[in-house]
Amino acid sequence: MMSHRLVLSVAIVAVAALLVHHAAGYPWQVCGDDQFAAGSKYLANINLLAASLPKNASASPDLFATAEAGAAPDKVWGLALCRGDANATSCHSCLAQAFRDLPNVCDYSKVATMYYDSCTLHYSNASQDPAPVAALTYRFWEYTNVTSEKGQFNRLVARLVNATADYAAYNSTRRYASGEADFDLEFPKIYSWAQCTPDLTAPQCWRCLAKIMVLLPEVFVDSTGARALQVRCSFRYQTYSFFDGPVMVRLPAPSPSTQAPAPAPAPVAVPTGLTPAPATASTQDPSYFADEEDNQSVDSMLIDISTLRVATGDFADSNKLGDGGFGAVYKGILPDGDEIAVKRLLKSSTQGVEELKNELSLVAKLRHKNLVTLLGVCLEQQERLLVYEFVPNRSLDLFLFDAEKHVELDWETRYKIINGIARGLQYLHEDSQLRVVHRDLKASNILLDKEMNPKISDFGIARLFGQDQTHGITKHVVGTYGYMAPEYVMRGNYSVKSDSFSFGVMVLEIVTGRKNNDYCNSEKSQDLLNVIWERWMATTVLGMMDPCMNTSFSESGVLRCIHIALLCVQENPADRPLMSSVVMMLGSDTVPLSAPSKPAFYVQKGDSGGADLGNHQCNTINIQG
């Protein structure tokens, strides 16, 4: 009698062979057998969807949209989805091309699907998608075979694809995740991607991915790359990088104990149809958060005090880059010539140890081009030292508010800085394996590399949120006055929308070249936010722009950034956009912006209606509730 496993294998290979026949060649199309009549309105209704779906999907923060056109029997339902790392422009272009191609290659087909690398288009004659986790319209592709360590490779691929699928389902509201694993000299890295349509629930997404992940042990063995594409969910892995943006799931290289020859376990660890418990910040799935490995990596980051003393000239004043709320930062040069920045926490600071633990636990796990990289730590001789990558242009405030250096920030550079900060915050809030609220965003905590790309720094008072947590409350309000959201200052409430507020303040400072602090440290009656608001209502806001940009700037770009900033500083946190929406707004002029209302009233001296914090003014504050 044929075993269940063999029956499954034969069935999958048969289905895969059938799909190859129907969808050969890139882009991959799957054409249904049910056809519409040549004179019907079905094609006209497809064209109606073509006029709306690409625009709606590319304007959505999730890069996803559905729509229907016409009436029965010629009603057409459509679905458009772009890969989670696409931008609005490329998304729109991909879907528009799909609408040009699909009706031709699937001539007269009522049900048709087109898969590109960066987008998926599907339409049918159903009033809605009748099978949200159907398993019949996927496509796979195989690449060069692995030549050595096949068993180890297959096991690592299975772990990585499972972890990436789990993250997409349970840790991303966009139902998208990217992954990376270390392997060996032949293939140093393995990369993965998984995505569902964001209207699926987490269990639906997982079940959809699980149904196509059964291909891993049955078809995709010993292959250096493969993909399974389905209308509602897809996954892919390769031995080269094929996606943009940050990596959300990381697996370390296999430990020596796992490299000995052994019978290969079933590569898909969770059987089809089973739903794993969602991973949260406090109960992390070790398959990709790898807490043990994290502890080992912290140990590997330890740097002895003698090395850092030599590197910094024994913390010479001539090497001091600046002072922060918890200590000074020094430039150093390691024996191999690499430049570093060493943050020396104050010995007298009661918050130093907690800050150190916070930065180690958070920053060591965060990797994004718009976040500063933590390289090491030293805990010797009562010293608490954090070692970061050296960012040569230091902090944004040293350019932005300097009477001479601000002229180096033309509009193109300022826009690049705004966009980079937004992308870094999106990673912290929505796309990393952690969910982090920074709580102290300000111009002095934005570092600039040699190409003037921004890097968010100083995570000493950042807070980690659980998967379902939306806000926190503290009696220990710490931050910098002038950047803190009013609900945080007044009541200790903080959330990702608190960071949105701080971002909005920074954008207004970047555009105008003026400190919000200048207003609350002076006798001026209004803060920068309200001055901008009055100019906005009077349509004279361009007069607030930094004069050094008068010769070369985009008027529409400046106005759009001010508009977005005003949305970010709304008094009600619910009215402020998420950073993924901000990134979308910045990336496309076609994304509509809602009308802002008057920004949060921050401080007006002598007015009891404002937030009265006594004599703290705009300095870094520490308020016990």
C-alpha positions as CSV (number, residue, x, y, z in Angstrom):
1,M,0.0,0.0,0.0
2,M,1.4,3.4,-1.0
3,S,2.2,5.6,2.1
4,H,0.6,8.9,2.8
5,R,3.9,10.6,2.4
6,L,4.4,9.1,-1.1
7,V,0.9,10.0,-2.1
8,L,1.5,13.6,-1.0
9,S,4.8,13.7,-2.9
10,V,3.2,12.3,-6.1
11,A,0.3,14.7,-5.9
12,I,2.5,17.8,-5.3
13,V,4.9,16.9,-8.2
14,A,1.9,16.4,-10.4
15,V,0.3,19.7,-9.5
16,A,3.7,21.5,-9.9
17,A,4.2,19.9,-13.3
18,L,0.8,21.1,-14.4
19,L,1.5,24.6,-13.2
20,V,4.8,24.8,-15.1
21,H,2.9,23.9,-18.2
22,H,0.3,26.7,-17.7
23,A,2.7,29.4,-16.5
24,A,6.0,29.0,-18.3
25,G,8.3,32.1,-18.7
26,Y,8.6,35.3,-16.7
27,P,6.3,36.9,-15.8
28,W,4.3,33.9,-14.6
29,Q,0.6,33.8,-15.5
30,V,-2.1,31.3,-14.6
31,C,-5.1,31.4,-16.9
32,G,-8.4,29.8,-16.0
33,D,-10.4,27.7,-18.4
34,D,-13.7,29.5,-18.0
35,Q,-13.9,32.1,-20.8
36,F,-16.0,35.2,-21.4
37,A,-17.7,36.0,-24.8
38,A,-15.9,38.2,-27.3
39,G,-18.8,40.8,-27.3
40,S,-19.4,40.9,-23.5
41,K,-18.6,43.7,-21.2
42,Y,-16.2,41.6,-19.2
43,L,-13.0,43.1,-20.8
44,A,-14.4,46.6,-20.4
45,N,-14.8,45.9,-16.7
46,I,-11.3,44.6,-16.5
47,N,-10.2,47.9,-18.0
48,L,-12.2,49.8,-15.4
49,L,-10.2,48.0,-12.7
50,A,-7.0,48.9,-14.5
51,A,-7.9,52.5,-14.1
52,S,-8.2,52.3,-10.3
53,L,-6.4,49.3,-8.8
54,P,-2.8,50.3,-9.5
55,K,-3.4,53.7,-8.1
56,N,-5.2,52.5,-5.0
57,A,-2.7,49.8,-4.2
58,S,0.3,52.0,-4.6
59,A,-1.2,54.7,-2.5
60,S,-2.0,52.2,0.3
61,P,0.5,51.8,3.2
62,D,0.1,48.1,2.7
63,L,0.6,48.3,-1.1
64,F,-2.7,46.3,-1.4
65,A,-6.1,46.9,-2.8
66,T,-9.2,45.1,-4.0
67,A,-12.1,46.4,-6.2
68,E,-14.9,45.2,-8.4
69,A,-16.4,46.6,-11.6
70,G,-19.6,46.0,-13.5
71,A,-22.7,44.0,-12.8
72,A,-23.5,40.3,-13.1
73,P,-22.9,38.3,-15.3
74,D,-20.0,40.5,-16.3
75,K,-18.9,41.6,-12.9
76,V,-15.1,41.5,-12.3
77,W,-13.4,41.3,-8.9
78,G,-9.7,42.2,-8.7
79,L,-6.9,42.0,-6.3
80,A,-3.5,43.9,-6.5
81,L,-0.6,43.4,-4.1
82,C,3.0,44.6,-4.3
83,R,5.9,43.1,-2.5
84,G,6.4,44.7,1.0
85,D,9.8,46.3,0.1
86,A,8.4,48.1,-3.0
87,N,7.9,51.8,-3.1
88,A,4.8,53.5,-4.4
89,T,6.2,54.4,-7.8
90,S,7.5,50.9,-8.6
91,C,4.3,49.3,-7.3
92,H,2.1,51.5,-9.6
93,S,4.4,50.7,-12.6
94,C,4.3,47.0,-12.0
95,L,0.6,46.7,-11.6
96,A,-0.1,49.0,-14.6
97,Q,2.2,46.7,-16.7
98,A,0.3,43.6,-15.3
99,F,-3.0,45.1,-16.5
100,R,-1.5,45.6,-19.9
101,D,-0.1,42.1,-20.1
102,L,-2.6,39.8,-18.4
103,P,-5.7,40.3,-20.6
104,N,-3.5,39.5,-23.6
105,V,-1.7,36.4,-22.4
106,C,-4.9,35.0,-20.8
107,D,-7.1,36.0,-23.7
108,Y,-10.9,35.7,-22.8
109,S,-10.1,34.0,-19.4
110,K,-12.5,35.1,-16.7
111,V,-10.1,34.0,-14.0
112,A,-6.4,35.0,-14.4
113,T,-3.4,35.8,-12.3
114,M,0.0,37.4,-13.1
115,Y,3.1,37.1,-10.9
116,Y,6.0,39.5,-11.2
117,D,8.9,39.7,-8.9
118,S,7.5,42.8,-7.2
119,C,3.7,42.5,-7.7
120,T,0.7,40.2,-8.1
121,L,-2.5,40.9,-10.1
122,H,-5.5,38.6,-10.0
123,Y,-9.1,39.0,-11.3
124,S,-12.1,36.7,-11.4
125,N,-15.8,36.6,-12.0
126,A,-16.5,36.0,-8.3
127,S,-18.2,38.7,-6.2
128,Q,-15.2,38.3,-3.9
129,D,-12.3,35.9,-3.8
130,P,-14.0,32.6,-3.1
131,A,-11.0,30.8,-1.7
132,P,-8.8,33.2,0.3
133,V,-6.3,30.4,1.1
134,A,-6.7,28.3,-2.0
135,A,-3.8,26.2,-3.0
136,L,-4.3,25.9,-6.8
137,T,-2.8,29.1,-8.3
138,Y,0.8,29.0,-7.1
139,R,3.9,28.7,-9.2
140,F,7.4,27.5,-8.3
141,W,10.8,27.7,-9.8
142,E,14.0,25.8,-9.1
143,Y,17.6,26.9,-9.3
144,T,21.1,25.4,-9.3
145,N,21.5,22.4,-6.9
146,V,23.6,22.6,-3.7
147,T,26.8,20.6,-4.2
148,S,27.8,20.0,-0.6
149,E,26.3,19.8,2.9
150,K,22.9,19.2,1.4
151,G,21.2,18.0,4.6
152,Q,22.5,20.9,6.6
153,F,21.5,23.3,3.9
154,N,17.9,21.9,3.6
155,R,17.4,22.0,7.4
156,L,18.6,25.6,7.6
157,V,16.3,26.6,4.6
158,A,13.4,25.0,6.3
159,R,14.1,26.8,9.6
160,L,14.5,30.1,7.8
161,V,11.4,29.9,5.7
162,N,9.3,28.7,8.7
163,A,10.6,31.6,10.8
164,T,10.0,34.2,8.0
165,A,6.5,32.9,7.4
166,D,5.8,32.9,11.2
167,Y,7.0,36.5,11.4
168,A,5.0,37.6,8.4
169,A,1.8,36.1,9.9
170,Y,2.2,37.0,13.6
171,N,4.6,40.0,13.9
172,S,3.8,42.2,11.0
173,T,0.4,44.0,10.4
174,R,1.5,44.2,6.8
175,R,1.8,40.4,6.6
176,Y,5.3,40.8,5.2
177,A,8.8,39.6,6.3
178,S,12.3,39.2,5.0
179,G,14.9,36.8,6.4
180,E,18.6,36.0,6.4
181,A,20.7,33.1,7.7
182,D,24.4,32.4,7.8
183,F,25.6,29.2,6.2
184,D,29.1,28.3,4.9
185,L,31.9,29.4,2.6
186,E,30.0,28.0,-0.5
187,F,26.9,30.0,0.3
188,P,27.7,32.6,3.0
189,K,24.1,33.7,3.3
190,I,20.6,32.4,2.6
191,Y,17.8,35.0,2.1
192,S,14.1,34.5,2.4
193,W,10.8,36.4,1.9
194,A,7.2,35.6,2.9
195,Q,4.1,37.7,2.4
196,C,0.3,37.4,2.6
197,T,-2.4,39.8,1.6
198,P,-2.8,42.1,4.6
199,D,-6.5,41.6,4.8
200,L,-5.9,38.0,6.1
201,T,-5.9,37.4,9.8
202,A,-2.7,36.1,11.3
203,P,-4.0,32.4,11.5
204,Q,-5.3,32.7,7.9
205,C,-1.9,33.9,6.7
206,W,-0.1,31.1,8.5
207,R,-2.4,28.5,7.1
208,C,-2.0,29.8,3.6
209,L,1.8,29.8,3.9
210,A,1.8,26.3,5.5
211,K,-0.1,24.9,2.6
212,I,2.5,25.9,0.1
213,M,5.5,25.3,2.4
214,V,4.8,21.6,2.0
215,L,6.8,22.0,-1.2
216,L,10.0,22.3,0.8
217,P,10.6,18.7,1.7
218,E,8.8,17.3,-1.4
219,V,10.1,19.4,-4.3
220,F,12.6,22.0,-3.3
221,V,15.3,19.8,-1.8
222,D,19.0,20.6,-2.5
223,S,18.0,23.7,-4.5
224,T,19.8,27.0,-4.0
225,G,16.6,28.9,-4.6
226,A,12.9,28.4,-5.0
227,R,9.6,30.3,-4.8
228,A,6.0,29.4,-4.4
229,L,3.5,32.0,-5.5
230,Q,-0.1,32.1,-4.7
231,V,-2.7,34.8,-4.9
232,R,-3.1,35.2,-1.1
233,C,0.4,34.2,0.0
234,S,3.9,33.5,-1.3
235,F,7.4,32.7,-0.2
236,R,10.8,32.6,-1.7
237,Y,14.4,31.8,-0.7
238,Q,17.8,32.3,-2.5
239,T,21.5,32.2,-1.8
240,Y,21.7,35.8,-2.9
241,S,19.9,38.9,-1.8
242,F,16.8,39.7,-3.8
243,F,14.9,42.2,-1.7
244,D,15.3,45.8,-0.6
245,G,15.0,47.2,2.9
246,P,15.9,45.8,6.3
247,V,16.1,42.1,7.3
248,M,13.5,41.3,9.9
249,V,14.4,37.7,10.7
250,R,18.0,36.5,11.3
251,L,19.3,33.1,12.0
252,P,22.9,32.4,13.1
253,A,25.2,29.9,11.4
254,P,24.5,26.3,12.4
255,S,26.4,25.4,15.6
256,P,29.0,22.7,15.3
257,S,26.9,20.2,17.2
258,T,24.3,20.3,14.5
259,Q,26.7,19.8,11.6
260,A,27.4,16.1,12.3
261,P,25.6,13.8,9.8
262,A,22.1,12.9,11.1
263,P,18.8,12.0,9.6
264,A,17.2,15.1,8.3
265,P,14.0,16.1,10.2
266,A,11.0,17.1,8.2
267,P,12.0,20.6,6.9
268,V,8.6,22.2,7.6
269,A,8.5,22.2,11.4
270,V,4.8,23.1,11.7
271,P,2.4,20.8,9.8
272,T,-0.1,22.2,7.4
273,G,-3.1,23.7,9.2
274,L,-1.5,24.1,12.6
275,T,-1.3,27.6,14.1
276,P,1.8,28.4,16.2
277,A,1.4,30.6,19.2
278,P,2.2,34.2,18.2
279,A,5.7,35.4,19.1
280,T,5.8,38.5,21.3
281,A,8.4,40.7,22.8
282,S,8.3,38.7,26.0
283,T,7.8,35.2,24.6
284,Q,10.1,35.2,21.6
285,D,10.3,32.2,19.2
286,P,13.9,31.0,19.5
287,S,13.9,29.8,15.9
288,Y,14.5,33.3,14.8
289,F,15.0,35.6,17.8
290,A,17.6,33.2,19.1
291,D,18.0,34.5,22.6
292,E,20.9,32.2,23.4
293,E,22.7,33.3,20.3
294,D,22.0,36.9,21.3
295,N,23.7,36.4,24.7
296,Q,26.7,34.8,22.9
297,S,26.8,37.7,20.5
298,V,26.9,40.2,23.4
299,D,29.8,38.3,24.9
300,S,31.6,38.5,21.5
301,M,31.0,42.3,21.6
302,L,33.1,42.8,24.8
303,I,36.1,45.1,24.3
304,D,38.8,45.4,26.9
305,I,39.3,48.8,28.6
306,S,43.0,49.1,27.5
307,T,42.0,48.9,23.8
308,L,39.5,51.7,24.3
309,R,42.0,53.9,26.3
310,V,44.5,53.6,23.6
311,A,41.9,54.2,20.9
312,T,40.6,57.4,22.5
313,G,44.0,58.7,23.9
314,D,42.7,57.9,27.4
315,F,39.5,59.8,26.7
316,A,41.3,62.9,25.8
317,D,39.3,66.1,25.6
318,S,40.7,66.6,22.1
319,N,38.8,63.5,21.1
320,K,35.6,64.4,22.7
321,L,32.7,64.6,20.2
322,G,30.1,65.9,22.5
323,D,28.2,65.5,25.8
324,G,24.9,63.8,26.3
325,G,22.4,63.4,29.2
326,F,24.2,60.3,30.4
327,G,27.9,61.0,29.5
328,A,30.4,62.1,26.9
329,V,31.2,60.6,23.5
330,Y,34.7,60.2,22.2
331,K,36.3,59.5,18.8
332,G,38.6,56.5,18.8
333,I,40.8,54.6,16.3
334,L,41.3,50.9,16.8
335,P,44.6,49.1,16.0
336,D,43.2,48.0,12.6
337,G,42.5,51.6,11.7
338,D,38.7,51.5,12.1
339,E,37.2,54.6,13.5
340,I,34.7,54.3,16.4
341,A,32.6,56.4,18.7
342,V,32.8,55.5,22.4
343,K,30.0,56.6,24.7
344,R,31.3,56.9,28.3
345,L,28.4,56.7,30.7
346,L,28.7,59.0,33.8
347,K,29.8,57.0,36.9
348,S,27.6,59.2,39.0
349,S,24.5,58.5,36.9
350,T,21.9,56.3,38.6
351,Q,20.4,55.6,35.2
352,G,23.7,54.6,33.5
353,V,23.3,50.9,34.1
354,E,19.7,50.8,33.0
355,E,20.6,52.8,29.9
356,L,23.4,50.4,29.2
357,K,21.1,47.4,29.5
358,N,18.5,49.1,27.4
359,E,20.9,49.9,24.6
360,L,22.5,46.5,24.6
361,S,19.2,44.7,24.5
362,L,17.7,46.9,21.9
363,V,20.4,48.2,19.6
364,A,22.3,44.9,19.3
365,K,19.3,43.4,17.6
366,L,18.5,46.3,15.3
367,R,20.1,46.6,11.9
368,H,19.0,49.3,9.5
369,K,21.0,51.8,7.4
370,N,19.2,54.6,9.2
371,L,20.1,53.4,12.7
372,V,23.5,53.8,14.2
373,T,25.3,50.4,14.7
374,L,26.4,49.2,18.1
375,L,29.8,47.5,17.8
376,G,30.9,46.6,21.3
377,V,30.7,47.2,25.0
378,C,33.1,47.5,27.9
379,L,32.3,46.8,31.6
380,E,35.7,46.9,33.2
381,Q,37.2,49.1,36.1
382,Q,33.8,50.6,36.9
383,E,33.6,51.9,33.4
384,R,30.4,51.5,31.3
385,L,31.3,52.1,27.7
386,L,29.3,51.6,24.5
387,V,31.2,51.4,21.2
388,Y,29.4,52.5,18.1
389,E,30.3,53.0,14.4
390,F,31.9,56.4,13.9
391,V,29.6,58.7,11.9
392,P,31.9,61.4,10.5
393,N,29.6,64.3,10.1
394,R,28.4,64.1,13.7
395,S,24.9,65.2,14.5
396,L,22.3,67.1,12.5
397,D,21.9,70.0,14.9
398,L,25.6,70.9,14.4
399,F,24.8,71.6,10.8
400,L,21.2,72.7,10.9
401,F,21.5,75.4,13.6
402,D,25.1,76.6,12.8
403,A,25.3,80.1,11.3
404,E,27.9,78.9,8.7
405,K,27.3,75.1,8.2
406,H,23.6,75.3,7.6
407,V,24.4,76.4,4.0
408,E,25.8,72.9,3.3
409,L,22.2,71.6,3.7
410,D,20.6,72.2,0.4
411,W,17.0,71.1,-0.1
412,E,17.9,67.8,-1.7
413,T,20.1,66.9,1.3
414,R,17.4,68.0,3.8
415,Y,14.8,65.9,2.0
416,K,17.1,62.9,2.1
417,I,17.6,63.4,5.8
418,I,13.8,63.7,6.4
419,N,13.1,60.6,4.4
420,G,15.9,58.6,6.0
421,I,14.7,59.4,9.5
422,A,11.2,58.3,8.5
423,R,12.4,55.0,7.2
424,G,14.5,54.4,10.3
425,L,11.4,55.0,12.5
426,Q,9.2,52.8,10.3
427,Y,11.7,50.0,10.9
428,L,11.7,50.6,14.7
429,H,7.9,50.8,14.9
430,E,6.7,48.3,12.4
431,D,9.3,46.3,10.5
432,S,12.0,45.1,12.9
433,Q,11.7,41.9,15.0
434,L,11.2,44.3,17.9
435,R,8.7,47.1,18.3
436,V,10.6,50.1,19.7
437,V,9.4,53.6,20.8
438,H,12.5,55.8,20.9
439,R,11.1,58.6,23.2
440,D,14.0,61.0,22.7
441,L,14.0,61.9,19.0
442,K,15.7,65.3,18.3
443,A,18.2,66.8,15.9
444,S,21.2,66.1,18.2
445,N,20.3,62.3,18.2
446,I,20.3,62.2,14.4
447,L,23.9,61.4,13.2
448,L,25.0,62.0,9.6
449,D,27.4,59.8,7.7
450,K,29.9,61.0,5.0
451,E,27.1,61.0,2.4
452,M,24.8,62.9,4.8
453,N,22.5,59.9,5.3
454,P,20.8,60.1,8.7
455,K,21.3,57.5,11.5
456,I,19.0,57.5,14.5
457,S,21.1,57.2,17.7
458,D,20.8,57.2,21.5
459,F,18.3,54.4,22.6
460,G,19.0,54.9,26.3
461,I,15.4,55.7,27.2
462,A,13.7,53.7,24.4
463,R,10.9,51.3,25.3
464,L,10.1,47.9,23.8
465,F,6.5,47.1,23.1
466,G,4.8,43.7,23.0
467,Q,3.1,42.5,19.8
468,D,-0.4,43.6,20.9
469,Q,0.7,46.6,23.0
470,T,-0.2,50.0,21.5
471,H,0.9,52.4,24.3
472,G,2.6,52.7,27.6
473,I,2.2,54.9,30.7
474,T,5.0,56.0,33.0
475,K,5.4,58.3,36.0
476,H,9.1,58.7,35.0
477,V,8.9,61.2,32.1
478,V,12.3,61.5,30.5
479,G,13.0,63.3,27.3
480,T,13.8,66.7,25.7
481,Y,11.3,69.5,26.1
482,G,10.2,70.9,22.8
483,Y,10.1,67.5,21.1
484,M,7.9,65.5,23.5
485,A,4.3,64.9,22.6
486,P,1.8,66.7,25.0
487,E,0.2,63.5,26.2
488,Y,3.6,62.3,27.3
489,V,4.5,65.5,29.0
490,M,1.2,65.9,30.8
491,R,0.2,62.3,31.5
492,G,3.2,60.1,30.9
493,N,1.4,58.4,27.9
494,Y,3.8,57.2,25.1
495,S,3.4,55.3,21.9
496,V,4.7,55.2,18.4
497,K,2.6,58.3,17.9
498,S,4.8,60.0,20.4
499,D,7.7,59.5,18.1
500,S,5.5,60.7,15.2
501,F,5.1,64.0,17.1
502,S,8.9,64.3,17.6
503,F,9.5,63.6,14.0
504,G,7.0,66.3,13.0
505,V,8.9,68.8,15.1
506,M,12.2,67.8,13.5
507,V,10.8,68.1,10.0
508,L,9.7,71.7,10.7
509,E,13.2,72.4,12.2
510,I,14.9,70.9,9.1
511,V,12.8,73.0,6.7
512,T,13.1,76.3,8.6
513,G,16.6,75.9,10.1
514,R,15.0,77.2,13.4
515,K,15.0,75.4,16.8
516,N,11.7,74.8,18.4
517,N,13.7,75.4,21.6
518,D,14.5,79.0,20.6
519,Y,10.8,79.8,21.0
520,C,10.3,78.3,24.4
521,N,13.7,79.6,25.8
522,S,12.8,83.1,24.8
523,E,10.1,85.6,25.6
524,K,8.4,84.9,22.2
525,S,4.7,84.1,22.8
526,Q,4.4,81.1,20.5
527,D,6.4,78.0,19.7
528,L,7.6,77.1,16.3
529,L,4.6,74.7,15.6
530,N,2.1,77.5,16.1
531,V,4.1,80.0,14.1
532,I,4.2,77.5,11.2
533,W,0.5,76.9,11.6
534,E,-0.4,80.6,11.4
535,R,1.8,81.0,8.3
536,W,0.2,77.8,6.8
537,M,-3.3,79.2,7.2
538,A,-2.2,82.5,5.7
539,T,-0.5,80.6,2.8
540,T,2.8,82.4,3.6
541,V,4.6,79.4,5.1
542,L,7.3,79.4,2.5
543,G,8.6,82.6,4.1
544,M,9.6,80.4,7.1
545,M,11.9,78.3,4.9
546,D,15.7,78.5,5.7
547,P,16.9,81.4,3.5
548,C,19.9,79.5,2.3
549,M,17.7,77.3,0.2
550,N,16.1,80.1,-1.7
551,T,18.2,79.5,-4.8
552,S,17.4,75.8,-5.3
553,F,14.5,74.0,-3.8
554,S,11.2,72.3,-4.8
555,E,8.3,74.5,-3.7
556,S,5.9,71.6,-3.8
557,G,8.3,69.3,-2.0
558,V,8.8,71.8,0.8
559,L,5.1,72.4,1.2
560,R,4.4,68.7,1.2
561,C,7.0,68.1,4.0
562,I,5.5,70.9,6.1
563,H,2.0,69.5,5.5
564,I,3.2,66.0,6.6
565,A,4.9,67.6,9.7
566,L,1.7,69.3,10.7
567,L,-0.2,66.0,10.5
568,C,2.5,64.5,12.8
569,V,2.1,67.2,15.5
570,Q,-1.7,67.0,15.8
571,E,-2.9,67.1,19.4
572,N,-4.8,63.8,19.3
573,P,-2.4,60.9,18.8
574,A,-5.0,59.0,16.8
575,D,-4.8,61.8,14.2
576,R,-1.1,61.4,13.6
577,P,0.0,59.1,10.8
578,L,2.0,55.9,11.3
579,M,5.5,56.1,10.0
580,S,4.8,53.6,7.2
581,S,2.2,56.1,6.0
582,V,4.6,59.0,6.3
583,V,7.2,57.1,4.2
584,M,4.4,56.5,1.6
585,M,3.5,60.2,1.7
586,L,7.1,61.3,1.2
587,G,7.7,58.8,-1.6
588,S,4.8,59.8,-3.8
589,D,3.1,63.1,-4.8
590,T,0.0,61.1,-5.7
591,V,-0.7,59.9,-2.2
592,P,-3.5,62.3,-0.9
593,L,-2.9,64.2,2.4
594,S,-5.7,65.0,4.8
595,A,-6.1,68.6,5.9
596,P,-4.3,69.3,9.2
597,S,-5.9,71.0,12.2
598,K,-4.2,73.3,14.6
599,P,-1.1,71.5,16.1
600,A,-0.8,70.6,19.7
601,F,-0.4,73.6,21.9
602,Y,3.0,73.1,23.4
603,V,4.1,76.0,25.5
604,Q,3.2,79.6,25.9
605,K,4.7,81.3,28.9
606,G,2.2,83.0,31.2
607,D,-0.7,81.2,29.6
608,S,-2.5,78.7,31.8
609,G,-3.8,76.9,28.8
610,G,-0.3,75.5,28.0
611,A,1.7,72.7,29.5
612,D,3.3,74.3,32.5
613,L,6.5,72.6,33.5
614,G,7.8,75.3,35.7
615,N,11.4,76.4,35.0
616,H,12.4,73.3,33.0
617,Q,12.0,75.3,29.7
618,C,13.3,73.2,26.8
619,N,16.2,71.2,28.3
620,T,16.4,67.5,28.8
621,I,14.0,66.8,31.7
622,N,13.3,64.1,34.2
623,I,9.9,64.5,35.8
624,Q,8.7,62.3,38.6
625,G,4.9,61.9,38.5
